Amino acid sequence: MHVVSVLLGLPVLALSICPGELYGTPPSQNAVVPDLNAYNTALKTLDIKAVVSDIQQNILTNSQECWPADTINGNTSYVGLFTRLGWHCSGSYRNTDGAGGCSGGRQRFPPENSWDDNTNLDKARGLLWPIKEKYGDALSWGDMFIFAATASILHGGGPIDSLCAGRIDDPDGNLSLPLGPGPEQPPCPVQGNCPVPLGTSTVGLIYVNPQGFMGNPDPATSAIHIRDIFSRMGMNDTETVALIGGGHAFGKSHGACPKGAGPPPNEQPLNPWPGLCGTGKGNDTWTSGIEGPWTSKPFSWDNQYFKMQLNDPYTLEKGPGDAWQWKNENMKGLMMMTTDRALVNDTKYLAIVKEFAADISVLNVQFAAAWKKLTEDGGRWATEKKCAEYGGYND
């Protein structure tokens, strides 16, 4: 029998969710944020590198029973989970009208908190609550998400130019309503092929269906739509390949069974996405339906992703989550998505893949610049915005 406690004035099944769950995903669908004067004053005291260090030392490899970290080849880490957190918070930005982006921290609220592509990111936000609580008003939720992702990349040896603080939090998700679903969303006559000004092919996804355009696992067709959708985020071909391949250097995709993750926060706010197989977590986790890591060292930065794309044979199959994925025939347990294989089924993308596979220093420069652009586009910034320098990859 679960132990019942009270958090934020609401009864909670204490053993089924992480302690910070209802701060990272408020069931009230709104939250108190400091006014701009208070935030700017608090922001002056924030030590960016101290926050990064806290995440790396106290959170990143400290697996919690409420949501176990990925364990692969004997190593355990939340690197993949937190990288995805920052990517998906930022990837909502669209240059068609400037909506979206991680500034605002609106991934905590509907509609973003219940998108299919944000399945189980409520756990990531909950795991980070001790860091947010420690730094208080000086650390906005928007900054928290990007700091966690960037700390993960740095921990894995990845390239980062600089990390900036000053994203102004919103008290609710109202500014995300144009992203959908809902009446404020621009029309999308065909889900999977949404036109501009929508920034994604499918409302509820960050960019395109990872199984392929309209669920058809054809890499060449998928490449066409990747270019279209990433251009709506203001990304060129080089930035697109760097972000997809660089992001997939870390962690794994989860699709342990075909039953799914269960109800999202807008349907079950006190225990969203509990998972419908076994424990619903750890080896039973279901997020996208696609199962497996991309590379053999998924907690470390390298250019293996690009080398394998060129050198290894892949076979299309239905994975354990009943989703299309591509099995690496040379390295057991590794996979690619259709959207990954798209990068070697397009002439322009293929040239970039070859360049990154041949010279990791080129990848480092391009990824660092693209990551900075991705995580800083959109939203409002405080007048006391500040940055900490890291690798100098933009030199």
C-alpha positions as a printed Julia matrix, in Angstrom:
395×3 Matrix{Float64}:
  0.0    0.0     0.0
  1.34   3.43   -0.9
  2.19   5.95    1.77
  0.15   9.14    1.36
  1.72  12.53    2.05
  0.78  16.1     1.22
  2.66  18.24   -1.28
  1.5   21.68   -2.32
 -1.64  21.04   -0.3
 -2.64  18.02   -2.39
 -2.65  14.32   -1.47
  0.12  12.44   -3.26
  1.04   8.79   -3.62
  4.5    9.39   -2.2
  6.1    6.23   -3.54
  4.86   6.65   -7.09
  6.3   10.06   -7.96
  9.52  11.97   -7.32
  9.44  14.49   -4.44
  9.68  17.5    -6.75
  7.15  16.24   -9.29
  4.36  18.69   -8.45
  6.71  21.66   -8.45
  8.01  20.77  -11.91
  4.51  20.0   -13.18
  2.02  21.97  -11.04
 -1.43  20.33  -11.05
 -2.95  23.8   -10.59
 -1.62  24.63  -14.1
 -0.08  27.85  -12.81
  2.58  28.96  -10.35
  3.86  32.05   -8.56
  6.91  33.64  -10.19
  8.91  36.63   -8.95
  8.2   40.03  -10.46
 10.85  41.4   -12.79
 12.49  43.66  -10.22
 12.81  40.82   -7.73
 14.1   38.46  -10.4
 16.72  40.91  -11.7
 17.91  41.52   -8.15
 18.15  37.81   -7.38
 19.8   37.06  -10.72
 22.77  39.25   -9.79
 23.69  36.68   -7.13
 23.55  33.61   -9.38
 26.8   31.74  -10.01
 26.18  29.86  -13.25
 29.12  27.5   -12.93
 28.16  26.66   -9.35
 24.71  25.57  -10.55
 26.26  23.41  -13.28
 28.61  21.85  -10.75
 25.71  21.11   -8.38
 23.8   19.36  -11.15
 26.8   17.31  -12.17
 27.85  16.32   -8.65
 24.49  15.83   -6.96
 21.92  14.94   -9.61
 23.36  13.62  -12.86
 24.58  10.19  -11.78
 22.64   9.9    -8.51
 19.9    7.54   -9.67
 16.59   7.91   -7.81
 14.23   5.02   -7.11
 11.25   7.14   -8.14
 12.67   7.41  -11.68
 15.87   5.39  -12.21
 18.54   6.77  -14.5
 19.51   4.89  -17.64
 22.07   2.16  -16.98
 23.99   1.12  -20.09
 27.18  -0.96  -20.19
 27.48  -0.69  -16.43
 27.28   3.11  -16.35
 24.34   5.04  -14.92
 23.36   8.59  -15.84
 20.52  11.03  -16.5
 22.57  12.63  -19.31
 20.11  11.56  -22.0
 17.02  12.56  -20.03
 18.27  16.06  -19.21
 19.65  16.68  -22.7
 16.2   15.85  -24.05
 14.61  18.15  -21.45
 16.53  21.18  -22.71
 16.22  20.2   -26.38
 12.45  19.82  -26.19
 11.96  22.98  -24.16
 13.93  24.95  -26.75
 12.74  23.12  -29.85
  9.24  24.55  -29.46
 10.55  27.83  -30.91
  9.37  28.78  -34.39
 10.68  31.7   -36.39
  7.42  32.03  -38.29
  6.01  34.19  -35.48
  8.51  33.95  -32.61
  6.32  31.7   -30.44
  7.86  29.03  -28.25
 11.36  28.6   -26.87
 12.54  27.71  -23.38
 12.42  31.22  -21.95
  9.27  31.29  -19.85
  9.74  27.77  -18.48
  6.31  26.94  -19.88
  7.09  23.27  -20.35
  5.77  22.93  -16.78
  2.25  23.88  -17.89
 -0.3   22.83  -20.49
 -0.27  22.51  -23.4
  3.47  21.72  -23.51
  3.58  19.51  -20.43
  1.17  17.04  -22.05
  2.63  16.83  -25.55
  3.52  13.34  -26.76
  7.11  14.45  -27.33
  7.38  15.56  -23.69
  6.3   12.21  -22.24
  8.08  11.55  -18.92
  9.84  14.92  -18.86
  7.73  15.61  -15.77
 10.16  13.23  -14.02
 13.17  15.19  -15.24
 11.71  18.43  -13.92
 10.88  16.76  -10.61
 14.39  15.36  -10.2
 15.79  18.87  -10.61
 13.63  20.42   -7.88
 16.39  20.3    -5.19
 18.57  22.5    -7.42
 15.74  24.93   -8.15
 14.84  25.06   -4.47
 18.45  25.77   -3.45
 18.9   28.75   -5.78
 15.35  30.08   -5.45
 14.32  33.14   -7.43
 17.83  33.57   -8.88
 17.39  30.44  -10.99
 14.37  30.53  -13.27
 12.75  27.31  -14.44
 13.65  28.19  -18.03
 17.29  28.52  -17.03
 17.03  25.35  -14.93
 16.04  23.24  -17.93
 18.84  24.59  -20.12
 21.41  24.38  -17.33
 20.54  20.71  -16.75
 20.89  19.89  -20.45
 24.1   21.86  -20.85
 25.58  20.39  -17.65
 24.86  16.96  -19.13
 26.61  17.75  -22.38
 29.62  19.16  -20.52
 29.69  16.12  -18.22
 29.88  13.88  -21.27
 32.76  15.91  -22.71
 30.62  17.75  -25.24
 31.35  21.19  -26.73
 29.71  24.27  -25.2
 30.62  27.88  -26.0
 28.85  29.65  -23.17
 25.85  29.3   -20.91
 23.58  32.26  -20.22
 21.12  32.99  -17.39
 18.19  35.36  -17.41
 15.24  33.6   -18.99
 12.1   35.14  -17.47
  9.57  32.61  -16.19
  5.87  32.8   -16.98
  3.2   31.96  -14.37
  1.27  29.7   -16.76
  1.3   28.26  -20.26
 -0.79  30.94  -21.97
  2.02  32.04  -24.29
  2.32  28.45  -25.51
 -1.34  28.21  -26.5
 -0.59  29.2   -30.13
  1.61  26.09  -30.28
 -1.48  23.9   -29.73
 -3.52  21.93  -29.3
 -6.41  24.33  -28.88
 -8.37  27.09  -30.57
 -5.4   29.51  -30.43
 -3.39  27.11  -32.61
 -3.19  27.94  -36.33
 -5.04  25.37  -38.42
 -3.43  22.03  -39.24
 -5.69  20.25  -41.74
 -3.56  17.07  -41.67
 -1.75  16.02  -38.49
  1.73  14.96  -39.57
  1.88  17.54  -42.34
  1.09  20.83  -40.55
  1.83  23.96  -42.61
  3.36  27.25  -41.48
  3.01  29.17  -39.24
  3.05  25.99  -37.13
  6.64  25.06  -36.38
  6.21  21.3   -36.36
  4.8   18.61  -38.6
  2.53  17.31  -35.84
  1.02  19.23  -32.94
  2.54  17.68  -29.83
  5.88  16.82  -31.44
  8.98  19.0   -31.37
  9.74  18.54  -35.04
  8.83  15.48  -37.18
  7.62  11.94  -36.56
 10.77   9.91  -35.72
  9.24   6.88  -37.47
  9.01   8.84  -40.73
  6.68  11.24  -42.51
  3.09  10.27  -41.66
  4.5    7.18  -39.94
  6.01   5.83  -43.17
  9.62   4.72  -42.46
 11.08   6.14  -45.68
 14.3    8.05  -44.87
 14.4   10.01  -48.13
 10.89  11.4   -47.68
 11.64  12.12  -44.03
 14.68  14.2   -45.03
 12.49  16.57  -47.02
 10.3   17.24  -44.01
 13.22  17.55  -41.59
 14.61  20.36  -43.73
 11.24  22.09  -43.83
 10.58  21.83  -40.1
 14.08  22.76  -38.95
 13.99  25.81  -41.22
 10.93  26.91  -39.23
 13.21  26.95  -36.19
 15.69  29.04  -38.14
 18.17  26.19  -38.59
 20.22  25.57  -41.74
 21.38  22.14  -42.93
 24.63  22.13  -40.97
 22.91  23.17  -37.75
 20.22  20.55  -38.3
 22.67  17.67  -38.73
 24.8   18.86  -35.8
 21.8   19.06  -33.47
 20.25  15.72  -34.44
 23.5   13.78  -34.38
 24.97  15.64  -31.43
 21.8   15.21  -29.39
 21.66  11.5   -30.19
 25.23  11.02  -29.0
 23.67  10.9   -25.54
 21.25   8.54  -23.83
 18.71   6.22  -25.4
 15.16   6.11  -26.65
 12.55   4.23  -24.62
  9.92   1.88  -25.98
  9.98  -1.21  -23.8
  6.44  -2.29  -24.63
  3.51  -1.36  -26.87
  1.1   -0.44  -24.08
  2.36   3.11  -23.71
  3.05   5.59  -20.92
 -0.5    6.12  -19.67
 -2.39   9.38  -19.1
 -0.53  12.71  -19.5
 -0.58  15.56  -16.92
 -3.69  17.19  -18.36
 -5.61  13.95  -17.74
 -3.91  12.63  -14.58
 -2.14  15.55  -12.89
 -1.13  13.82   -9.65
  0.67  10.89  -11.28
  1.13  11.54  -14.99
  2.53   8.99  -17.41
  2.8    6.14  -14.88
  3.68   3.6   -17.58
  1.47   0.64  -18.47
  4.07  -2.13  -18.42
  5.57  -3.57  -15.24
  6.84  -0.8   -12.99
  6.53   1.76  -15.8
 10.11   2.9   -15.17
 13.66   1.66  -15.54
 13.66  -1.2   -18.04
  9.87  -0.83  -18.36
  9.97   2.81  -19.45
  7.93   3.82  -22.48
  8.47   7.29  -23.93
  8.5    7.32  -27.74
  7.92   3.64  -28.43
 11.39   3.37  -30.01
 13.86   1.37  -27.94
 17.63   1.54  -27.63
 20.7    3.8   -27.67
 22.2    5.23  -30.84
 25.87   4.72  -29.93
 27.97   2.3   -27.91
 29.04   4.97  -25.39
 25.83   6.95  -24.87
 27.03   9.01  -21.91
 30.15  10.32  -23.7
 30.59  12.83  -26.5
 32.12  11.56  -29.76
 31.34  11.41  -33.46
 30.53   7.68  -33.51
 26.94   8.45  -34.51
 28.15   9.87  -37.82
 30.7    7.12  -38.44
 28.1    4.4   -37.86
 25.65   6.14  -40.18
 28.23   5.79  -42.96
 29.79   2.43  -42.15
 27.22   0.18  -40.47
 24.31  -1.65  -42.12
 20.85  -0.99  -40.69
 17.7   -3.05  -41.08
 14.16  -1.74  -40.67
 12.16  -3.53  -37.98
  9.33  -3.07  -35.54
 10.82  -2.68  -32.06
  9.35  -3.92  -28.76
  7.22  -0.79  -28.56
  5.64  -1.64  -31.93
  7.34   1.36  -33.57
  9.48   1.44  -36.71
 13.21   1.65  -35.99
 16.45   0.65  -37.69
 18.58  -2.11  -36.14
 22.37  -1.81  -36.32
 23.5   -5.14  -37.79
 27.1   -4.73  -36.6
 26.49  -3.68  -33.0
 23.8   -5.53  -31.06
 21.24  -3.38  -29.24
 21.97  -0.15  -31.12
 19.43   1.53  -33.37
 18.62   4.56  -35.47
 15.32   6.28  -36.09
 14.01   6.92  -39.58
 14.8   10.6   -38.97
 18.42   9.59  -38.28
 18.7    7.49  -41.43
 17.26  10.43  -43.34
 20.58  12.21  -42.89
 22.35   9.72  -45.16
 19.51   9.64  -47.68
 19.82  13.27  -48.73
 22.76  14.58  -50.75
 23.31  17.77  -48.77
 22.86  16.15  -45.35
 25.13  13.25  -46.35
 28.0   15.62  -47.16
 27.73  17.12  -43.68
 27.55  13.68  -42.04
 30.78  12.74  -43.85
 32.47  15.93  -42.7
 31.5   15.35  -39.05
 32.55  11.69  -39.23
 35.96  12.64  -40.61
 36.76  15.48  -38.21
 35.26  15.78  -34.74
 36.72  19.27  -34.35
 34.39  20.48  -37.11
 31.45  18.84  -35.33
 32.49  20.49  -32.05
 32.42  23.98  -33.53
 29.12  23.47  -35.35
 27.32  21.77  -32.47
 28.4   24.37  -29.91
 27.11  27.19  -32.1
 23.87  25.39  -32.96
 23.2   24.45  -29.33
 23.64  28.06  -28.23
 21.28  29.25  -30.95
 18.7   26.57  -30.15
 18.65  27.25  -26.41
 18.61  31.04  -26.61
 16.03  31.71  -29.32
 12.64  33.04  -28.29
 11.08  34.49  -25.17
 12.08  37.3   -22.83
 15.38  37.9   -21.05
 16.1   39.86  -17.9
 18.09  43.06  -18.04
 20.61  41.39  -15.7
 21.24  38.56  -18.18
 24.68  37.05  -17.64
 26.8   34.37  -19.29
 29.59  31.99  -18.28
 32.2   31.03  -20.87
 33.21  27.41  -21.4
 35.03  25.87  -24.36
 35.6   28.77  -26.71
 34.43  26.72  -29.7
 33.28  29.88  -31.44
 36.85  31.18  -31.78
